[in-house]
Amino acid sequence: MTAFPGGEPHLQHEPEPPQDVRAFTLAEHMIGEEHALLRIPERDRTDEQRRRLVTLDRELDRLWDALRRRAEALGKA
């Protein structure tokens, strides 16, 4: 039994954040992960941690490039 007459209430969903906000949130997460990995002395990093740093570097470069292109396109509009 529900406290609402007529069945379950409709859940209100927050609107999805804009693409740029999601991209910056992802970037912040990746930067935090990168920072944590870089705090590990290089000689103590595992092979997996080294590979993850390389992957993060590539992904961040791509993300910043995409955001830069988007900003340029919006500036021309």
N, C-alpha and C positions, 0 to 999 in steps of 0.2 A: 504494500500500500504506500502511496506517495502522499506527501503533505500538500501537493498541488492538485486541485480538482481538475479532472480531465486528463490525467496522465503526467508523464515526465515533462518538466519545463524545457523549452528550447534553450540550449546553451548558446550564449553569445560568444562568438569568437572575436578576438582582437584582429584588426586588419593586419594583413601581412606587411612587414616593413618594406620600404622601397629597396630596390636592388642595391643601391649604393650603401645603404645602412647595413644590409646583410654582408656586403663585401668588406666593409670596414670592420664589422664584428668578426668575420672570419680572419681578416688580417691581424687583428688584435690577438686572437687566439693563437694564430701561428707564430706571431712575434713572441708571445709569452712562452710558447713551447721551445722556440729557438733559443731564447734567453736562458731558459732552464738547462738546455743541453750545452750551451756554451759555458755555463758555470762549472761544468764537469771538466776537470783538466784533460787536455787532449790525450795524454798518455793513458788515461783511465776510461775513456769512452769505448763502448763496445762497437763492433762493426755495424750493428743495427742502428746505434745512435749516430754514427758517422753517416750512414746512408740516409737517415732521416734528416740530418742537417742539410745534406745536398738536395734532397727533395724539397725541404722547406725553402731553401734559397731559390730554387727554380720556380716553385709555386708563388712565392712572394713577388719575384720579378714579374711573372705573368700577370698577377693580380694588380700590381701597381701600374703596369703598362696598360692594362684594360681600363683601369680607373682614369688614367691620364688621357687616353683616347676618348673616353666618354666625356670627360670634362671639356676637352677641346671641341668635341662635337656639339655639346650644349652651349659652349661659348659662341659658336658660329650661327646657332639657330636664332 
